[in-house]
């Protein structure tokens, strides 16, 4: 799935774009697309990993540098908790998980436009996916499928499952992890992410 095709899909949005991605490190072009959507009154909501749940501090440091920019642009960002409420229901289905609860994290790469089209694939919101163009995905133009994926993303955005990025979710990560992410955010890593 090419970046241009995803941008074209986003350009068709009239009311809402819902995105779920483990990593959010946007190029200037991607930030401009989100800015254009917001300028047209389209609600943009992203669910990604929090510092407490991420498995990739390098990528998180890139997001850390952009979080305020996204929020100032009117993008609503939700950061997934390492202990979401839905973990109880999921773990109840798997005996092996009950003994030792894993840290929960986002790994889905989905995008829903106006609950009429849904993208599911391997595309992260990061420079590697945008520039290497080795990602695959499918766009499904089906309101039923789009509504089902939108409902799942909205469930992950609930306060019991995610923190609003406006509420300083980094405070829930340990001091060492916060310090490493902050130090990495000062390095010129974005082209490598």
N, C-alpha and C positions, 0 to 999 in steps of 0.2 A: 504494500500500500504506500503510495508516494505521498510526500508532504503536500504537494500541490493538490492532490485529490482530496486530502483531508481538509485543507484550507478551503477548497471549493465547497465541500459539504458544510463546513462551518458558516460560510457566507450565505447559505440558504436559511439560516436560523432566523426565526421571527420573534420568538418569545423566550426560549430557554435552551441552554446547552449544559448538560451534565457530563462531567469527565471523572474517570477514576484512573489514576496512574500512580505507580509506586514512586516515581521520580518526576519532579517538576523543575526543570532547568530550561528556561525558555530563551530562544534566540530573540534578537531585536524584531525580526519579522513576525515571530509568533506573538510577542508582546503587542505588536501593532494590530494583529488580527483580533486579539482579545479587546484591545482598546476600541477598535472599530465596532465590534459587537456591542460593547457597553454604550458607545455613543449612539447607537441605534435603539437603545433601550432593551437589549437582549440580556436576560439574567444569565450569568455565567457562574457555575458552581463546580468546584474541583475538590475531590477527595483524594488525599495522598497520605503517605506515612508521616507520622510525627517523629521527632528526634528519638523519643522513647521506643518507637517500634521499628525504626529503619534498620536495615542490614547494610546500608551503603552510606557511610559518613561522607565520602567524597561527593556523591550526588546531593546529599542533603545540604552540604555546605554551599553548593551552587544555588539551591532553592533558598537557603537562608539569606543569601545576598539579594534575592528578588522578592521575598515575601512581602515586604512593605510596598513595593511597587505594585504588585498584584492587588493588594488590599486597597491602596489608594486609587487604583483604576476601577474599583467597585466589584472586583472579582471576589466571590465568597469562597474561602478556602477552609476546608475541614481536614484536620490531621488525625489519622486513625490511632486509637489508643492501643497499647500493647495488651490490654486486658478488657476488651469490649464486652458489653453485656451479652451479645449474641454468642460469645464463646461457650457459654453454659449449654446452650442448645446444640451447638456443633459438637462439643466434646461428649455430650451425652450419647451421641451416636457411635462413638469410637472408644471402646474399652481401653485401648493402649494409651489414649490421651488423658484419661482420667487420673492416672497415677502421677504424671508429671506434665503440668500444663505448659504448652509452648508459648512463646511470645507471638502474638498475632500481628500480622502485617498485611498491607495491601500488596497484591501482585497482579491484579487484574488490570487490563488495559482496555477500557471501554469508553465510548463516547455516545451520548444520545442527543439528538437534535429534535426539539419540539415534540418529543414522544411519537415521532413518525419514522425516524431512521435511527439505526444503531450501528456503530462500528465496534467490532470485536477483533482484536489482533495482538500483535507483539510490539506495537508502536508505543514507546514511552514518550513522555513530554520532555525530551532532552536532545542535546545536539547530536549525539550518536545516531539516534533514530532518524533525526531530520536530515543529517548529512550523508550517512553511509547508505541509506536507502536499501537496507537489507531486510526490512521488516515486511511482514505479511499480515493481511487482515481481510475482513469481509465487511461490506456495508449491506445491511439488510433493510430494505424499505418495507417495513411491516409494523403497523401501529401496535399490534399485540406484543410482538417481540420487543419493540422499543419501550413499551410501557413496563414490561416485566423487568428489563434491565434497569430502567429508571427507578423502579420501586426498590430494587436491590441496592442501588447506589444511595438512594435516599435513606434506606435503613442504615447503611454504614455511616451516614452523616449525622444520625441522631446523636444527641448529647451523651447518651449512654455508651455510644460506640466510637465517637470522635470528639475532639476538642475543636472549637472555633479557633482559627489562627489569630483572631483578634484578642484572644485571652491568654497569651503567653504560654502556649503548651510546652515550650522547652523546659519549663520549671519542673516537669514531671520526669525528666531524664536525670540520670546521675550527674554529679559535678564533673567527673572525668569525661563523660561523653559530651556534655555541654562545652567543656574546654577544648576538646579535640575538634568538634564541629566549628567552633569559633575560630580556632587557629587555621583550620583548612579553608575557611571562608576568606581569609586574607591572601591565600595563594592564588596565582593566576591559573586555576584549574579548569575554568569553564570550557575552553576549547577542547579539553580532553574528556569531558564528561559525556 
